[in-house]
Amino acid sequence: MRHKPFFIFILLALGSLTATAQQKPLRVGVIGLTHTHVHWILGREDRGDIQIVGIVETNRELAERYTKQHGLSMSLVYNSMEALIAATQPEAVTAFGSTYEHLEVVQTCAPLGIHVMVEKPLAVSMKHARKMEALAKKHLIHLLTNYETTWYPTNHKAYELLQSDSIGSLRKVVVRDGHRGPKKIGVNKEFLDWLTDPVLDGGGAIMDFGCYGANLMTWLQQGKKPLTVTAVTQQLQPENNPKVDDDATIILTYDDANAILQPSWDWPIGRKDMEIYGLTGVIYADNRHQLRIRMAEGYDGFKETALTLEERPAPFDDPFSLLAAVVRKEITLPPYDLSSLENNMVVMEILDAARKSAKKGKRVRLKG
């Protein structure tokens, strides 16, 4: 009995060490700097959940510019993924190069058991996506896709309201995403060069912003694929986007609902909004924080409730917090979650069909 305090001390010490080990930040490598969404992770406040252990970028001028901007050391920068991995042993990487390069990132990292998060969309094509999916499954890594709209509390509130049958059965969804165009909004050259390249980006606005609506609709439909995909693309700014489309309309049909996706680089004002129509009402997710619910009254009347929503709790408010929580097995993503591989394989199928439809001028029927 007289040794009991000693044993209690040992148990407390071990518990403290375990807690400390669990709280160690996830070791993350940043692959590429040419996608300007990279500022999201480079300029992120330190939450203690991740640690940037290295950056891969062959453009030294770009690396020097961004490291200086964010107060980082150039000693973090490597010329290749292999060099970064050998020197830093990351647990996960985030891909901020061209969409075409996503496959190479997974090909390099998956066999080593390194988890991967890419910026939307998952890949440039279904062919690339299938290779990435096979590698992720074979080597048991998480392969997540990050969308800005995943972190909008309004979209999650809209999903919750729809699932609770607050506006009746889903009938129609309209999703509008985009801005004035990469050149008009002043995208830097390193980003513009590949964003407007049909090989490196897979297309123009249809890929860059069409993926948002496809991702949200697949989530709202809990993984159900559309029966048909019909798309029309235009080039409304040929002087700015000579190689790719800059405006698209994509129509998705389901057994008892449809979706109209309107991705564009020709909006006068930047937007990411969604309208969800049920049998008895409408949900308007106007932006990140403002949401409206209109319930039908009579022929054309309605009662409207407006909400202003706070940010979601961690780790559901930030892509890198979510990545850390998933890798650490603190959370498990539900089927067809916005960030999940399952959802984004459907997204790629929709985008491939949309490009095919626009090119051939006819509706494309998806395989079950």
C-alpha positions as CSV (number, residue, x, y, z in Angstrom):
1,M,0.0,0.0,0.0
2,R,2.9,2.4,0.8
3,H,3.9,2.2,-2.9
4,K,0.5,3.3,-4.2
5,P,1.4,7.1,-4.5
6,F,4.4,6.0,-6.7
7,F,2.2,3.9,-9.0
8,I,-0.3,6.7,-9.2
9,F,2.5,9.1,-10.2
10,I,3.6,6.7,-12.9
11,L,0.1,6.3,-14.3
12,L,-0.4,10.1,-14.3
13,A,2.9,10.6,-16.1
14,L,2.1,8.0,-18.7
15,G,-1.3,9.5,-19.2
16,S,0.3,12.9,-19.7
17,L,2.8,11.5,-22.2
18,T,-0.1,9.9,-24.1
19,A,-2.1,13.1,-24.2
20,T,1.0,15.0,-25.4
21,A,1.6,12.5,-28.2
22,Q,-2.1,12.7,-29.3
23,Q,-1.8,16.5,-29.4
24,K,1.3,16.5,-31.6
25,P,0.5,18.4,-34.8
26,L,0.1,16.5,-38.1
27,R,3.3,16.8,-40.2
28,V,2.2,18.3,-43.5
29,G,4.1,18.9,-46.8
30,V,2.8,21.5,-49.2
31,I,3.2,20.3,-52.8
32,G,3.3,23.3,-55.2
33,L,2.7,27.0,-54.9
34,T,1.2,27.9,-58.2
35,H,-2.5,27.5,-57.0
36,T,-3.2,30.7,-55.1
37,H,-5.4,28.9,-52.7
38,V,-2.1,27.9,-51.1
39,H,-2.3,31.2,-49.1
40,W,-5.1,29.4,-47.2
41,I,-2.5,27.1,-45.5
42,L,0.6,29.4,-45.6
43,G,-1.3,32.3,-44.0
44,R,-3.3,30.2,-41.6
45,E,-3.2,30.9,-37.9
46,D,-1.4,28.3,-35.8
47,R,-4.1,26.1,-34.2
48,G,-1.5,23.5,-33.1
49,D,-3.1,20.8,-35.3
50,I,-0.7,20.8,-38.2
51,Q,2.9,21.7,-38.9
52,I,4.2,22.6,-42.3
53,V,7.4,20.6,-42.5
54,G,8.3,21.4,-46.1
55,I,7.3,22.9,-49.4
56,V,7.9,21.6,-52.9
57,E,8.4,24.3,-55.5
58,T,10.8,24.5,-58.4
59,N,10.1,28.1,-59.2
60,R,12.5,29.8,-56.7
61,E,11.3,33.3,-57.4
62,L,7.7,32.3,-56.5
63,A,8.9,30.4,-53.4
64,E,10.9,33.3,-52.2
65,R,8.0,35.7,-52.8
66,Y,5.5,33.5,-50.8
67,T,7.8,32.5,-48.0
68,K,8.7,36.2,-47.5
69,Q,5.0,37.2,-47.6
70,H,4.2,34.6,-44.9
71,G,7.3,34.9,-42.7
72,L,8.6,31.4,-43.6
73,S,12.1,30.2,-44.2
74,M,13.4,29.2,-47.6
75,S,15.0,26.3,-45.8
76,L,11.5,24.7,-46.0
77,V,11.6,24.6,-49.8
78,Y,12.6,21.5,-51.7
79,N,12.9,20.9,-55.5
80,S,11.0,17.6,-55.5
81,M,8.5,15.5,-53.5
82,E,11.2,12.8,-53.1
83,A,13.6,15.3,-51.4
84,L,10.9,16.6,-49.1
85,I,9.7,13.2,-48.1
86,A,13.2,11.9,-47.4
87,A,14.1,14.9,-45.3
88,T,10.9,15.6,-43.4
89,Q,8.8,12.4,-43.4
90,P,5.4,14.1,-43.7
91,E,2.3,12.2,-42.6
92,A,0.2,14.1,-45.2
93,V,0.5,16.5,-48.1
94,T,-1.6,19.2,-49.6
95,A,-1.5,19.7,-53.4
96,F,-1.4,23.3,-54.6
97,G,-0.1,22.8,-58.1
98,S,-2.1,22.3,-61.3
99,T,-5.0,19.9,-61.3
100,Y,-3.1,17.7,-63.8
101,E,-0.3,17.2,-61.2
102,H,-2.7,15.7,-58.7
103,L,-2.1,12.2,-60.1
104,E,1.6,12.5,-59.7
105,V,1.2,13.6,-56.1
106,V,-0.9,10.5,-55.3
107,Q,1.5,8.2,-57.3
108,T,4.4,9.4,-55.2
109,C,2.8,9.6,-51.8
110,A,0.2,6.8,-51.7
111,P,2.8,3.9,-51.8
112,L,4.5,5.5,-48.9
113,G,1.3,5.7,-46.8
114,I,1.2,9.5,-47.0
115,H,-2.3,10.9,-47.0
116,V,-3.3,13.5,-49.6
117,M,-5.6,16.5,-49.8
118,V,-6.0,18.2,-53.2
119,E,-7.7,21.4,-54.2
120,K,-10.9,21.0,-56.2
121,P,-11.5,19.3,-58.5
122,L,-10.1,15.9,-57.7
123,A,-8.5,15.4,-61.2
124,V,-8.5,16.6,-64.8
125,S,-10.3,13.5,-66.0
126,M,-12.1,10.4,-65.0
127,K,-9.0,8.4,-66.2
128,H,-6.8,10.3,-63.8
129,A,-9.4,10.0,-61.0
130,R,-9.6,6.2,-61.4
131,K,-5.9,5.8,-61.1
132,M,-5.8,8.0,-58.0
133,E,-8.7,6.1,-56.4
134,A,-7.0,2.8,-57.1
135,L,-3.8,3.9,-55.4
136,A,-5.6,5.4,-52.4
137,K,-7.5,2.2,-51.8
138,K,-4.5,-0.1,-52.4
139,H,-2.3,1.8,-50.0
140,L,-5.1,2.7,-47.5
141,I,-4.6,6.4,-47.5
142,H,-7.1,9.2,-47.2
143,L,-7.5,11.1,-50.4
144,L,-9.6,14.3,-49.7
145,T,-10.7,17.1,-52.0
146,N,-11.0,20.7,-50.6
147,Y,-13.7,23.1,-51.8
148,E,-14.3,26.6,-50.3
149,T,-18.0,25.9,-50.1
150,T,-17.4,22.8,-47.8
151,W,-16.8,25.3,-45.0
152,Y,-19.9,27.4,-45.5
153,P,-22.2,27.0,-42.5
154,T,-25.1,27.9,-44.7
155,N,-24.6,24.9,-46.9
156,H,-24.6,22.6,-43.9
157,K,-27.7,24.3,-42.5
158,A,-29.4,23.9,-45.9
159,Y,-28.5,20.2,-45.9
160,E,-29.9,19.7,-42.4
161,L,-33.2,21.5,-43.3
162,L,-33.6,19.4,-46.4
163,Q,-33.0,16.1,-44.6
164,S,-35.4,17.1,-41.8
165,D,-38.1,17.5,-44.5
166,S,-38.6,21.2,-43.7
167,I,-39.4,22.1,-47.3
168,G,-40.8,18.8,-48.5
169,S,-39.2,16.4,-51.0
170,L,-36.3,17.8,-53.1
171,R,-37.3,18.9,-56.6
172,K,-34.7,21.3,-58.0
173,V,-31.3,22.8,-57.1
174,V,-29.7,25.8,-58.7
175,V,-26.0,26.4,-58.0
176,R,-24.2,29.5,-59.3
177,D,-20.4,29.9,-58.9
178,G,-17.7,32.1,-60.3
179,H,-16.4,35.6,-60.9
180,R,-15.4,38.0,-63.6
181,G,-12.6,35.7,-64.9
182,P,-9.1,34.9,-63.8
183,K,-7.5,37.6,-65.8
184,K,-10.0,40.3,-64.8
185,I,-9.7,39.6,-61.1
186,G,-5.9,39.8,-61.3
187,V,-4.8,36.2,-60.9
188,N,-1.0,36.0,-60.8
189,K,0.8,34.6,-63.9
190,E,1.9,31.3,-62.3
191,F,-1.7,30.5,-61.6
192,L,-3.2,31.9,-64.8
193,D,-0.8,30.0,-67.0
194,W,-2.2,26.6,-66.0
195,L,-5.8,27.6,-65.0
196,T,-6.5,28.6,-68.6
197,D,-4.8,25.6,-70.1
198,P,-7.1,22.8,-71.3
199,V,-4.6,20.1,-70.5
200,L,-3.4,21.3,-67.1
201,D,-6.9,22.3,-65.8
202,G,-9.0,20.0,-67.9
203,G,-11.1,22.9,-69.2
204,G,-12.1,26.4,-68.1
205,A,-15.0,27.5,-66.0
206,I,-16.8,24.2,-66.5
207,M,-14.0,22.5,-64.5
208,D,-13.0,25.4,-62.2
209,F,-16.5,26.2,-61.0
210,G,-18.7,23.3,-62.3
211,C,-17.2,21.0,-59.7
212,Y,-18.7,23.0,-56.9
213,G,-22.3,22.3,-57.9
214,A,-21.6,18.7,-58.8
215,N,-20.0,18.2,-55.4
216,L,-22.9,19.9,-53.5
217,M,-25.6,18.0,-55.5
218,T,-23.9,14.6,-55.0
219,W,-23.9,15.4,-51.3
220,L,-27.6,16.5,-51.2
221,Q,-28.5,13.4,-53.1
222,Q,-26.4,11.2,-50.6
223,G,-24.3,9.8,-53.4
224,K,-27.0,9.2,-56.0
225,K,-25.7,9.8,-59.6
226,P,-27.7,11.8,-62.1
227,L,-29.4,9.8,-64.9
228,T,-28.4,12.3,-67.5
229,V,-26.0,15.2,-67.9
230,T,-26.5,18.0,-70.5
231,A,-24.1,20.9,-70.9
232,V,-23.5,24.0,-73.0
233,T,-20.3,25.9,-72.9
234,Q,-19.4,29.4,-74.4
235,Q,-16.4,31.5,-74.7
236,L,-17.6,35.0,-73.8
237,Q,-14.1,36.5,-73.3
238,P,-11.9,35.0,-76.1
239,E,-9.4,37.8,-75.6
240,N,-8.8,36.6,-72.0
241,N,-9.5,32.8,-72.2
242,P,-8.5,31.9,-75.8
243,K,-8.0,28.1,-75.1
244,V,-10.9,27.3,-72.8
245,D,-14.6,27.9,-72.1
246,D,-15.5,30.7,-69.7
247,D,-19.2,30.1,-69.2
248,A,-21.2,26.9,-68.8
249,T,-24.6,25.6,-68.0
250,I,-24.9,22.0,-66.8
251,I,-28.3,20.3,-66.3
252,L,-28.5,17.1,-64.2
253,T,-31.6,14.9,-64.1
254,Y,-32.6,12.4,-61.4
255,D,-35.7,10.2,-61.0
256,D,-37.6,12.9,-59.2
257,A,-35.4,16.0,-59.3
258,N,-33.0,18.1,-61.3
259,A,-30.1,20.5,-60.9
260,I,-29.0,23.4,-62.9
261,L,-25.3,24.3,-62.4
262,Q,-24.1,27.7,-63.7
263,P,-20.3,27.9,-63.5
264,S,-18.9,31.1,-65.1
265,W,-15.9,33.3,-65.4
266,D,-18.2,36.0,-66.7
267,W,-20.3,37.0,-63.7
268,P,-20.1,40.7,-62.9
269,I,-19.9,39.9,-59.2
270,G,-18.1,36.9,-57.6
271,R,-20.6,34.4,-56.2
272,K,-21.0,31.0,-54.6
273,D,-24.7,30.5,-53.9
274,M,-27.3,27.8,-54.0
275,E,-31.1,27.5,-54.1
276,I,-32.8,24.3,-53.0
277,Y,-36.5,23.9,-54.0
278,G,-38.8,21.4,-52.3
279,L,-42.5,20.7,-52.6
280,T,-43.5,23.3,-50.0
281,G,-40.6,25.8,-49.8
282,V,-37.2,27.1,-50.8
283,I,-33.9,27.4,-49.1
284,Y,-31.5,30.1,-50.3
285,A,-27.9,29.7,-49.2
286,D,-26.9,33.2,-50.4
287,N,-23.3,33.2,-49.2
288,R,-21.2,31.8,-46.4
289,H,-23.3,33.2,-43.6
290,Q,-26.6,34.4,-44.9
291,L,-29.5,31.9,-45.4
292,R,-33.2,32.4,-46.1
293,I,-36.1,29.9,-45.9
294,R,-39.3,30.7,-47.8
295,M,-42.4,28.7,-47.1
296,A,-45.2,28.8,-49.7
297,E,-48.5,30.5,-48.9
298,G,-51.2,30.5,-51.6
299,Y,-50.3,31.0,-55.3
300,D,-47.3,33.3,-55.1
301,G,-47.1,34.3,-51.5
302,F,-44.5,33.1,-48.9
303,K,-43.3,33.5,-45.4
304,E,-39.6,34.2,-45.2
305,T,-37.2,33.5,-42.3
306,A,-33.6,34.9,-42.6
307,L,-30.7,33.5,-40.7
308,T,-27.1,34.7,-40.1
309,L,-25.0,31.7,-39.2
310,E,-21.8,31.5,-37.1
311,E,-18.8,29.5,-38.2
312,R,-19.0,25.7,-37.6
313,P,-17.0,24.3,-34.7
314,A,-13.5,22.9,-35.3
315,P,-12.5,20.8,-37.1
316,F,-15.5,21.3,-39.4
317,D,-14.6,24.9,-40.2
318,D,-11.2,24.4,-41.8
319,P,-9.8,22.0,-44.4
320,F,-6.5,21.4,-42.6
321,S,-8.1,20.8,-39.2
322,L,-10.3,18.3,-40.9
323,L,-7.4,16.6,-42.6
324,A,-5.6,16.3,-39.3
325,A,-8.7,14.9,-37.5
326,V,-9.3,12.3,-40.2
327,V,-5.7,11.1,-40.3
328,R,-5.6,11.0,-36.5
329,K,-8.9,9.0,-36.6
330,E,-10.6,11.5,-34.4
331,I,-13.4,11.7,-36.9
332,T,-14.7,9.4,-39.6
333,L,-16.2,11.1,-42.7
334,P,-19.8,9.9,-43.4
335,P,-20.5,8.4,-46.9
336,Y,-20.4,10.9,-49.7
337,D,-19.2,13.7,-47.5
338,L,-18.2,16.8,-49.4
339,S,-14.5,16.1,-48.9
340,S,-14.7,12.3,-49.5
341,L,-13.3,10.3,-52.4
342,E,-16.6,8.7,-53.0
343,N,-18.3,12.0,-53.6
344,N,-15.6,13.3,-55.8
345,M,-15.5,10.3,-58.0
346,V,-19.1,11.0,-58.8
347,V,-18.2,14.7,-59.4
348,M,-15.5,13.6,-61.9
349,E,-18.1,11.4,-63.7
350,I,-20.4,14.4,-64.0
351,L,-17.7,16.7,-65.2
352,D,-16.5,14.2,-67.8
353,A,-20.0,13.8,-69.1
354,A,-20.6,17.6,-69.1
355,R,-17.5,18.2,-71.3
356,K,-18.6,15.3,-73.6
357,S,-22.1,16.7,-73.8
358,A,-20.9,20.3,-74.6
359,K,-18.6,18.9,-77.3
360,K,-21.1,16.7,-79.0
361,G,-24.1,18.9,-78.5
362,K,-26.3,16.2,-77.0
363,R,-27.4,14.8,-73.6
364,V,-25.1,12.1,-72.0
365,R,-26.7,9.2,-70.0
366,L,-24.6,8.0,-67.1
367,K,-24.1,4.3,-66.4
368,G,-25.5,3.1,-63.1
